[in-house]
Amino acid sequence: MFWIAGAGSLLLLVVTVVGLVDVFRHRDRMKASQLVAWSIFIVILPFVGVISYFFWRISRSETMQESMAYQGEHPIERDERPPIQQG
């Protein structure tokens, strides 16, 4: 019976770490106050916090792309970047 509690704790730890790593990987896209708020939310409520953050990030990404398209700009995808010329 104790292995179930151990597995649950391990799952909780993994979800929390994955969420925090993703928040800090995308820190350049949010304000410092948002970074702190999402980090605290993920630590206090790991499953709800991580799921909420991923939905927020996906909707924000779509909104940013729509905004750039409206302004006539085209977001450059990683595969579309021009090659770097050396010489």
Residue, then its C-alpha position, 0 to 999 in steps of 0.5 A: m500500500f505504501w508504494i501507491a503513496g510513493a508513486g503518487s508523490l513521485l508523479l506529483l514531483v514530476v508534474t511540478v518540476v516539468g511545469l516549473v521548467d517550462v515556465f522558466r524556459h518561456r520566461d522571456r514571453m512574460k512579465a516578472s510578476q506573471l513568472v512569479a505568480w505561475s511558479i507559486f501557483i504550480v508549486i501550491l496546486p501542481f496538477v491544476g497549476v500546470i494544466s492552467y499554465f499550459f492552456w494559458r500559454i497556448s491561448r496566449s501564443e495563438t493571440m500573439q500570432e493573430s496580433m502579428a498577422y493583423q499588423g502585417e507581420h509574419p512570425i518566423e518559424r524556426d524552420e523558416r529562418p534564413p541560413i546564416q552566411q559565414g564569410 
